[in-house]
Amino acid sequence: MIEISESQSPPKDYPQIIYKYRDWQIGYHRNILTHNQIFLASPKDFNDPFDCRIPEDFLSLDTTKKRNQYADQFVIRHFNDPEVKGREEYWLKEIPRRLESDPQGMHDHMEKIQKEFQDKYYGIISFSCDWDNLLMWSHYGASHTGICIGFKEENLRNFGRFGGGGKVICGEAFPRINPIRDVRNVEREVITKVFEEIFTKAKNWKYENEYRIFKLLYPGIPSISDRIVEIPDEFYSEIILGLNFPPEEIKYMQNLSKQKNVPLYQLQKIPFEFKLNRILIS
């Protein structure tokens, strides 16, 4: 499991460069190059209804012992909450009662609370480990008229303005997260839970070869500006123009690449293959 860490050596399978596909004709998409701005999106804006929606499995609390254990931990975690403080005995009885009488209703209620928290406080930016992915160019690179920007993975991960980064794991099994924490290592279990939520997707998305950077924008209610992180030019590695990038914009991109001191490439088709190549143009 990946750790939330501001400084760590990358696992062996981490890429040196991670790529962001953008539509150059959309103004705010340009900001990632023209203003060095990375935007940390909310899960509510994602195109996958399962993305970050890995709820804790309250249906697994199917014995009196488990229900009481969860109630004990809930009261401890929320000791200073106005609704809990001074009413500990009430919640120690009420939570097990609700879990037993209406487990599905309790599960749905807690899932709703979790979703609202994620949408409000999670900030995520997604990258790909590939620059030559035909589907990524079609879906996120404006049908090959956009751009693909390479970033130095280690620089971003160790920047100190984010909570952590890592590769997304795609599979068939839906994670089952136990609401009961191991009291001997609560912090580790919370970190594991968060990363299972953020870095787990269905196998259908494997083609994206996705890498993510995450930040918890808590406490306070984050504004749009709180979701924008400015990065230095040194974090950029390369810029790649799509097959059908507007020719009249190429001169501007050449000047921009020189300002950032990074190479600029243009995509080409490889003859008689369903593959892409790139040539250096600046």
GIWOCOR-V721500 format. One line per field, one symbol per residue. ss: DSSP state (h for helix, s for strand, l for the rest). psi: psi as a letter, one per 40 degrees, with the letter a starting at -180 (. if undefined). A space follows every 10 residues. Layout:
ss->???
psi->???
This chain:
ss->llllllllll llllllssss ssllllhhhh hhhhllsssl slhhhlllll lllllslhhh lllhhhhhhh hhhhhhhlll lllllllhhh hhhhhhhhhh hlhhhhhhhh hhhhhhhhhh hsssssssll lllhhhhhhh llllllssss sshhhhhlll lllsssslss slllllslll lllllhhhhh hhhhhhhhls sshhhhhhls ssssssllll llllhhhsss llhhhsssss slllllhhhh hhhhhhhhhh llsssssssl lllllsssss ll
psi->iiihiehihi idehidhihh hiheehdedd ddddefhhhh iideeiehee heggiigeee geiddddddd dddddddfde hdedhefddd dddddddddd dgdddddddd dddddddddd ehhhhiiiei efhdddddde fffeeaihhh ihdddddede eieiiiihhh adhhihhheh iheefddddd ddddddddfh iiddedddfi hihihhgiai hhidddehhh iideeidihh iidfhhdeed ddddddddde fiihihiiih hfifiiiiih e.
